[in-house]
Amino acid sequence: MYLKPRPLRFEKNWRHSFSRQLLPCGLLLRIALSVHTPLAVARSDAHPQNDGNSFVGSQVCAGCHVEIAAAHKQSDHARTLRRVEELDELLQANSLKFHYKSNDVEYRIEKSSKPEYLLDLVAVKGQLTDRLHLSWGFGSGRRGVTFVGKTDRGGYGQSLVSWYQKLNALDITTGLDRSVSDATDALADGLTPAKRVECFSCHVTRAPETLPEVIDNSIAGIQCERCHGPGEAHVKAIRAGASQTGSKIGNLGSLRAREQIRFCGACHGEPPGESDLTALSEIIAHHTTVRFPPKRLVLSRCFDESDGRLKCTTCHDPHSVLPTSLSAFDVKCLACHSSKSGRFSACPVSRQDCVSCHMPREKLMMHSDFADHWIRKVRTP
């Protein structure tokens, strides 16, 4: 349990001051599938302007970038939106039934009553039964998958139950635990057109306004052109013999640290401006912001004092699966913290599993925890 923080003082080296403060215990975060629209990404300088520049699709990119494309296909980014029939973890789950005790609702996932769907989420409360015809799963499955489907009345909804990796079973979707009046109310959180676009916006490569039944695998998930921009001009330039610097494609790795963090933050939690002390203090005060890595990373002395060396891609390859071993990140830390003196001195306690101490994991969502990207010396009582 964290101690109560001391009052905040915004000194010249305010991040160093913050790094010595302790956070209170956080409450569960009421989380939406996505609260940051990719329109911010589209406006980023990292994207080439779409002046006659069309999308070509990831298959074309894979023609040259074979190894990167193969790795990316298995990544969390690429798998963040999948058709229900592609959710192997769901089809192999221990149980596809769940009893919602507080509302006395019985849930089950079974073969769909409609030929155009594979599976339905069925809710039974009292004498009433209703169905949500499932089309897509939100989430790579590393923590869980929440379903999106359509009712017989034509409305879209986010399922009130999700599959969780730790359970290999169903449970209530985080943030949607509430009283329900009947089986219809128990099925899903309704998605208005605007809310649907917001939810899909960080799970598709482009055109989040596309109706779920029309979305195809070419835009599902975060594919090449979501981050690098439309590729037609790039393909033409490369075929014409252009150098990489003149290849007309966005390169996130070349962005300066704060630019890159803002870019990734469009979906992962955009950090506040460097001088926005009110927002920065709120991030510190509300421990649930651990859910959003970019918001927390900018609090770190590592970020502030590394002369731009620390950014998202310093530790994470966006094309690959996140390493499961904590020691995989040690080499990243020791790239700076290898000396015995100075501001980048090595840790006196250990040089193994650095993030286990300096980026502790916190449980903020049902059956899910997150690494705190505010890198610091975390004191415990």
GUMIKOL-398670 format. One record per residue (C-alpha): residue in one letter; x, y, z. Coordinates in steps of 0.5 Angstrom, whole numbers. Layout:
BEGIN
@resn a | u X | v Y | w Z
...
end
This chain:
BEGIN
@resn m | u 0 | v 0 | w 0
@resn y | u 3 | v 7 | w -2
@resn l | u 4 | v 12 | w 3
@resn k | u 0 | v 19 | w 3
@resn p | u 4 | v 24 | w -2
@resn r | u 6 | v 30 | w 1
@resn p | u 4 | v 37 | w -2
@resn l | u 6 | v 38 | w -9
@resn r | u 11 | v 43 | w -10
@resn f | u 13 | v 45 | w -17
@resn e | u 20 | v 47 | w -17
@resn k | u 25 | v 48 | w -23
@resn n | u 27 | v 41 | w -23
@resn w | u 20 | v 38 | w -22
@resn r | u 20 | v 31 | w -24
@resn h | u 26 | v 30 | w -19
@resn s | u 21 | v 33 | w -14
@resn f | u 15 | v 28 | w -16
@resn s | u 20 | v 22 | w -17
@resn r | u 21 | v 22 | w -9
@resn q | u 13 | v 23 | w -8
@resn l | u 9 | v 17 | w -7
@resn l | u 2 | v 15 | w -10
@resn p | u -5 | v 14 | w -6
@resn c | u -8 | v 7 | w -7
@resn g | u -12 | v 8 | w -14
@resn l | u -19 | v 6 | w -15
@resn l | u -21 | v 1 | w -21
@resn l | u -21 | v 5 | w -27
@resn r | u -28 | v 5 | w -31
@resn i | u -25 | v 4 | w -38
@resn a | u -28 | v 5 | w -45
@resn l | u -25 | v 1 | w -51
@resn s | u -22 | v 7 | w -53
@resn v | u -22 | v 14 | w -51
@resn h | u -17 | v 17 | w -56
@resn t | u -19 | v 18 | w -63
@resn p | u -14 | v 17 | w -68
@resn l | u -16 | v 23 | w -72
@resn a | u -10 | v 26 | w -67
@resn v | u -5 | v 21 | w -71
@resn a | u -8 | v 23 | w -78
@resn r | u -6 | v 30 | w -76
@resn s | u 1 | v 28 | w -74
@resn d | u 7 | v 31 | w -77
@resn a | u 9 | v 23 | w -78
@resn h | u 4 | v 22 | w -83
@resn p | u 5 | v 24 | w -90
@resn q | u -1 | v 29 | w -92
@resn n | u -6 | v 25 | w -96
@resn d | u -5 | v 29 | w -103
@resn g | u -7 | v 24 | w -108
@resn n | u -3 | v 19 | w -104
@resn s | u -7 | v 12 | w -103
@resn f | u -7 | v 6 | w -99
@resn v | u -4 | v 0 | w -102
@resn g | u -5 | v -5 | w -96
@resn s | u 0 | v -9 | w -92
@resn q | u 0 | v -14 | w -97
@resn v | u 4 | v -10 | w -101
@resn c | u 8 | v -7 | w -96
@resn a | u 10 | v -15 | w -94
@resn g | u 13 | v -15 | w -101
@resn c | u 19 | v -12 | w -99
@resn h | u 19 | v -12 | w -91
@resn v | u 18 | v -19 | w -91
@resn e | u 21 | v -20 | w -84
@resn i | u 18 | v -14 | w -81
@resn a | u 11 | v -16 | w -84
@resn a | u 11 | v -23 | w -81
@resn a | u 13 | v -21 | w -74
@resn h | u 8 | v -16 | w -74
@resn k | u 2 | v -20 | w -76
@resn q | u 3 | v -24 | w -69
@resn s | u 4 | v -17 | w -65
@resn d | u -2 | v -14 | w -61
@resn h | u -3 | v -9 | w -65
@resn a | u -4 | v -13 | w -71
@resn r | u -9 | v -17 | w -67
@resn t | u -13 | v -12 | w -63
@resn l | u -19 | v -13 | w -67
@resn r | u -21 | v -20 | w -70
@resn r | u -27 | v -23 | w -73
@resn v | u -30 | v -28 | w -67
@resn e | u -29 | v -34 | w -72
@resn e | u -21 | v -32 | w -71
@resn l | u -21 | v -32 | w -63
@resn d | u -18 | v -39 | w -62
@resn e | u -17 | v -37 | w -55
@resn l | u -25 | v -36 | w -54
@resn l | u -26 | v -43 | w -58
@resn q | u -22 | v -46 | w -53
@resn a | u -24 | v -43 | w -47
@resn n | u -25 | v -47 | w -41
@resn s | u -33 | v -45 | w -40
@resn l | u -37 | v -41 | w -45
@resn k | u -42 | v -40 | w -39
@resn f | u -42 | v -35 | w -34
@resn h | u -47 | v -33 | w -28
@resn y | u -48 | v -26 | w -26
@resn k | u -50 | v -27 | w -19
@resn s | u -52 | v -19 | w -17
@resn n | u -57 | v -19 | w -23
@resn d | u -58 | v -26 | w -23
@resn v | u -57 | v -27 | w -31
@resn e | u -54 | v -33 | w -34
@resn y | u -50 | v -32 | w -40
@resn r | u -47 | v -37 | w -45
@resn i | u -44 | v -36 | w -52
@resn e | u -47 | v -41 | w -57
@resn k | u -48 | v -42 | w -65
@resn s | u -51 | v -36 | w -68
@resn s | u -59 | v -37 | w -69
@resn k | u -57 | v -33 | w -76
@resn p | u -53 | v -36 | w -81
@resn e | u -49 | v -30 | w -83
@resn y | u -46 | v -30 | w -76
@resn l | u -42 | v -36 | w -72
@resn l | u -43 | v -34 | w -65
@resn d | u -48 | v -31 | w -61
@resn l | u -48 | v -28 | w -53
@resn v | u -54 | v -30 | w -50
@resn a | u -57 | v -27 | w -44
@resn v | u -63 | v -30 | w -40
@resn k | u -66 | v -27 | w -34
@resn g | u -73 | v -29 | w -31
@resn q | u -77 | v -31 | w -37
@resn l | u -74 | v -27 | w -42
@resn t | u -68 | v -29 | w -47
@resn d | u -64 | v -24 | w -52
@resn r | u -58 | v -25 | w -56
@resn l | u -53 | v -21 | w -59
@resn h | u -50 | v -23 | w -65
@resn l | u -42 | v -23 | w -65
@resn s | u -38 | v -20 | w -70
@resn w | u -31 | v -18 | w -67
@resn g | u -27 | v -18 | w -61
@resn f | u -23 | v -12 | w -59
@resn g | u -17 | v -14 | w -56
@resn s | u -10 | v -18 | w -57
@resn g | u -12 | v -23 | w -52
@resn r | u -6 | v -22 | w -48
@resn r | u -11 | v -19 | w -42
@resn g | u -18 | v -21 | w -45
@resn v | u -23 | v -20 | w -51
@resn t | u -29 | v -16 | w -51
@resn f | u -34 | v -17 | w -56
@resn v | u -38 | v -13 | w -61
@resn g | u -44 | v -15 | w -64
@resn k | u -51 | v -13 | w -67
@resn t | u -58 | v -14 | w -64
@resn d | u -64 | v -17 | w -67
@resn r | u -67 | v -10 | w -67
@resn g | u -61 | v -7 | w -71
@resn g | u -57 | v -4 | w -66
@resn y | u -49 | v -5 | w -64
@resn g | u -47 | v -6 | w -57
@resn q | u -41 | v -8 | w -53
@resn s | u -42 | v -14 | w -49
@resn l | u -43 | v -14 | w -42
@resn v | u -38 | v -20 | w -41
@resn s | u -31 | v -21 | w -44
@resn w | u -26 | v -27 | w -44
@resn y | u -20 | v -26 | w -39
@resn q | u -14 | v -29 | w -41
@resn k | u -12 | v -30 | w -33
@resn l | u -19 | v -34 | w -32
@resn n | u -19 | v -37 | w -39
@resn a | u -27 | v -36 | w -38
@resn l | u -32 | v -31 | w -38
@resn d | u -33 | v -25 | w -33
@resn i | u -36 | v -18 | w -33
@resn t | u -33 | v -13 | w -38
@resn t | u -29 | v -8 | w -34
@resn g | u -33 | v -2 | w -33
@resn l | u -40 | v -5 | w -35
@resn d | u -41 | v -8 | w -28
@resn r | u -48 | v -5 | w -27
@resn s | u -56 | v -6 | w -25
@resn v | u -60 | v -9 | w -31
@resn s | u -67 | v -9 | w -32
@resn d | u -68 | v -15 | w -36
@resn a | u -64 | v -20 | w -41
@resn t | u -64 | v -14 | w -47
@resn d | u -61 | v -9 | w -42
@resn a | u -56 | v -15 | w -39
@resn l | u -53 | v -16 | w -46
@resn a | u -49 | v -10 | w -48
@resn d | u -47 | v -3 | w -47
@resn g | u -51 | v 0 | w -53
@resn l | u -46 | v 4 | w -58
@resn t | u -49 | v 10 | w -62
@resn p | u -46 | v 12 | w -68
@resn a | u -41 | v 17 | w -65
@resn k | u -39 | v 12 | w -60
@resn r | u -38 | v 6 | w -64
@resn v | u -33 | v 10 | w -69
@resn e | u -30 | v 12 | w -62
@resn c | u -29 | v 5 | w -60
@resn f | u -27 | v 3 | w -67
@resn s | u -22 | v 8 | w -68
@resn c | u -16 | v 5 | w -64
@resn h | u -17 | v -2 | w -67
@resn v | u -17 | v -1 | w -74
@resn t | u -12 | v 2 | w -79
@resn r | u -17 | v 7 | w -83
@resn a | u -24 | v 9 | w -84
@resn p | u -27 | v 8 | w -77
@resn e | u -34 | v 10 | w -79
@resn t | u -34 | v 3 | w -83
@resn l | u -40 | v -1 | w -81
@resn p | u -38 | v -7 | w -77
@resn e | u -41 | v -12 | w -82
@resn v | u -37 | v -8 | w -88
@resn i | u -30 | v -8 | w -84
@resn d | u -25 | v -13 | w -87
@resn n | u -19 | v -16 | w -85
@resn s | u -15 | v -11 | w -89
@resn i | u -16 | v -5 | w -84
@resn a | u -18 | v -9 | w -78
@resn g | u -13 | v -8 | w -73
@resn i | u -7 | v -3 | w -73
@resn q | u -3 | v -5 | w -80
@resn c | u 3 | v -2 | w -83
@resn e | u -1 | v 5 | w -86
@resn r | u -4 | v 6 | w -79
@resn c | u 3 | v 9 | w -77
@resn h | u 7 | v 10 | w -83
@resn g | u 1 | v 13 | w -87
@resn p | u -2 | v 12 | w -94
@resn g | u 3 | v 8 | w -98
@resn e | u 2 | v 9 | w -105
@resn a | u 7 | v 15 | w -106
@resn h | u 12 | v 11 | w -102
@resn v | u 12 | v 5 | w -107
@resn k | u 12 | v 9 | w -113
@resn a | u 18 | v 13 | w -110
@resn i | u 22 | v 6 | w -108
@resn r | u 21 | v 3 | w -115
@resn a | u 23 | v 10 | w -118
@resn g | u 30 | v 9 | w -114
@resn a | u 29 | v 14 | w -108
@resn s | u 33 | v 14 | w -102
@resn q | u 30 | v 12 | w -95
@resn t | u 30 | v 20 | w -94
@resn g | u 26 | v 21 | w -100
@resn s | u 21 | v 15 | w -100
@resn k | u 15 | v 19 | w -98
@resn i | u 13 | v 15 | w -92
@resn g | u 12 | v 16 | w -84
@resn n | u 18 | v 14 | w -80
@resn l | u 16 | v 14 | w -72
@resn g | u 23 | v 12 | w -70
@resn s | u 26 | v 19 | w -73
@resn l | u 21 | v 23 | w -69
@resn r | u 24 | v 27 | w -63
@resn a | u 22 | v 24 | w -56
@resn r | u 16 | v 28 | w -54
@resn e | u 13 | v 28 | w -61
@resn q | u 13 | v 20 | w -61
@resn i | u 10 | v 20 | w -55
@resn r | u 4 | v 24 | w -57
@resn f | u 4 | v 20 | w -63
@resn c | u 3 | v 13 | w -59
@resn g | u -1 | v 17 | w -54
@resn a | u -7 | v 18 | w -59
@resn c | u -9 | v 11 | w -57
@resn h | u -5 | v 10 | w -51
@resn g | u -6 | v 16 | w -47
@resn e | u -4 | v 23 | w -50
@resn p | u 1 | v 26 | w -45
@resn p | u 0 | v 33 | w -43
@resn g | u 4 | v 39 | w -45
@resn e | u 11 | v 40 | w -42
@resn s | u 8 | v 46 | w -38
@resn d | u 1 | v 44 | w -36
@resn l | u 2 | v 43 | w -29
@resn t | u -5 | v 42 | w -27
@resn a | u -6 | v 36 | w -32
@resn l | u 1 | v 33 | w -29
@resn s | u -1 | v 34 | w -22
@resn e | u -8 | v 31 | w -24
@resn i | u -4 | v 25 | w -27
@resn i | u 0 | v 24 | w -21
@resn a | u -6 | v 25 | w -16
@resn h | u -10 | v 20 | w -20
@resn h | u -7 | v 13 | w -19
@resn t | u -11 | v 10 | w -25
@resn t | u -7 | v 14 | w -30
@resn v | u -2 | v 8 | w -30
@resn r | u -7 | v 5 | w -35
@resn f | u -4 | v 10 | w -40
@resn p | u 4 | v 9 | w -41
@resn p | u 5 | v 16 | w -45
@resn k | u 2 | v 20 | w -39
@resn r | u 6 | v 17 | w -34
@resn l | u 13 | v 16 | w -38
@resn v | u 13 | v 24 | w -38
@resn l | u 14 | v 24 | w -30
@resn s | u 20 | v 20 | w -31
@resn r | u 27 | v 23 | w -29
@resn c | u 29 | v 18 | w -35
@resn f | u 25 | v 22 | w -40
@resn d | u 27 | v 29 | w -37
@resn e | u 34 | v 28 | w -37
@resn s | u 36 | v 23 | w -42
@resn d | u 37 | v 28 | w -48
@resn g | u 31 | v 25 | w -52
@resn r | u 34 | v 18 | w -52
@resn l | u 28 | v 15 | w -48
@resn k | u 22 | v 15 | w -52
@resn c | u 17 | v 9 | w -54
@resn t | u 21 | v 5 | w -59
@resn t | u 27 | v 6 | w -54
@resn c | u 24 | v 0 | w -50
@resn h | u 18 | v -3 | w -55
@resn d | u 18 | v -5 | w -62
@resn p | u 11 | v -4 | w -65
@resn h | u 12 | v -9 | w -70
@resn s | u 13 | v -15 | w -65
@resn v | u 10 | v -18 | w -59
@resn l | u 11 | v -15 | w -52
@resn p | u 17 | v -20 | w -49
@resn t | u 14 | v -24 | w -43
@resn s | u 21 | v -24 | w -39
@resn l | u 22 | v -18 | w -35
@resn s | u 30 | v -19 | w -36
@resn a | u 29 | v -17 | w -43
@resn f | u 28 | v -10 | w -42
@resn d | u 35 | v -10 | w -37
@resn v | u 39 | v -8 | w -43
@resn k | u 35 | v -2 | w -45
@resn c | u 36 | v 0 | w -38
@resn l | u 43 | v -1 | w -38
@resn a | u 45 | v 2 | w -44
@resn c | u 44 | v 9 | w -40
@resn h | u 45 | v 6 | w -33
@resn s | u 52 | v 3 | w -33
@resn s | u 57 | v 8 | w -30
@resn k | u 58 | v 8 | w -23
@resn s | u 57 | v 15 | w -22
@resn g | u 54 | v 21 | w -25
@resn r | u 46 | v 22 | w -26
@resn f | u 46 | v 16 | w -30
@resn s | u 49 | v 11 | w -25
@resn a | u 48 | v 4 | w -24
@resn c | u 43 | v 1 | w -19
@resn p | u 46 | v -1 | w -13
@resn v | u 41 | v -6 | w -11
@resn s | u 41 | v -10 | w -18
@resn r | u 42 | v -10 | w -25
@resn q | u 37 | v -16 | w -26
@resn d | u 29 | v -15 | w -28
@resn c | u 30 | v -7 | w -27
@resn v | u 23 | v -6 | w -28
@resn s | u 20 | v -10 | w -23
@resn c | u 22 | v -5 | w -18
@resn h | u 22 | v 1 | w -22
@resn m | u 16 | v 0 | w -26
@resn p | u 12 | v -4 | w -21
@resn r | u 5 | v -7 | w -24
@resn e | u -1 | v -5 | w -21
@resn k | u -8 | v -8 | w -22
@resn l | u -13 | v -3 | w -24
@resn m | u -18 | v -7 | w -28
@resn m | u -21 | v -14 | w -27
@resn h | u -16 | v -19 | w -28
@resn s | u -11 | v -15 | w -31
@resn d | u -5 | v -11 | w -29
@resn f | u -1 | v -6 | w -32
@resn a | u 7 | v -3 | w -31
@resn d | u 7 | v 4 | w -29
@resn h | u 11 | v 8 | w -34
@resn w | u 13 | v 13 | w -29
@resn i | u 20 | v 10 | w -28
@resn r | u 23 | v 12 | w -21
@resn k | u 25 | v 9 | w -14
@resn v | u 19 | v 7 | w -11
@resn r | u 19 | v 7 | w -4
@resn t | u 15 | v 2 | w 0
@resn p | u 13 | v 2 | w 8
end
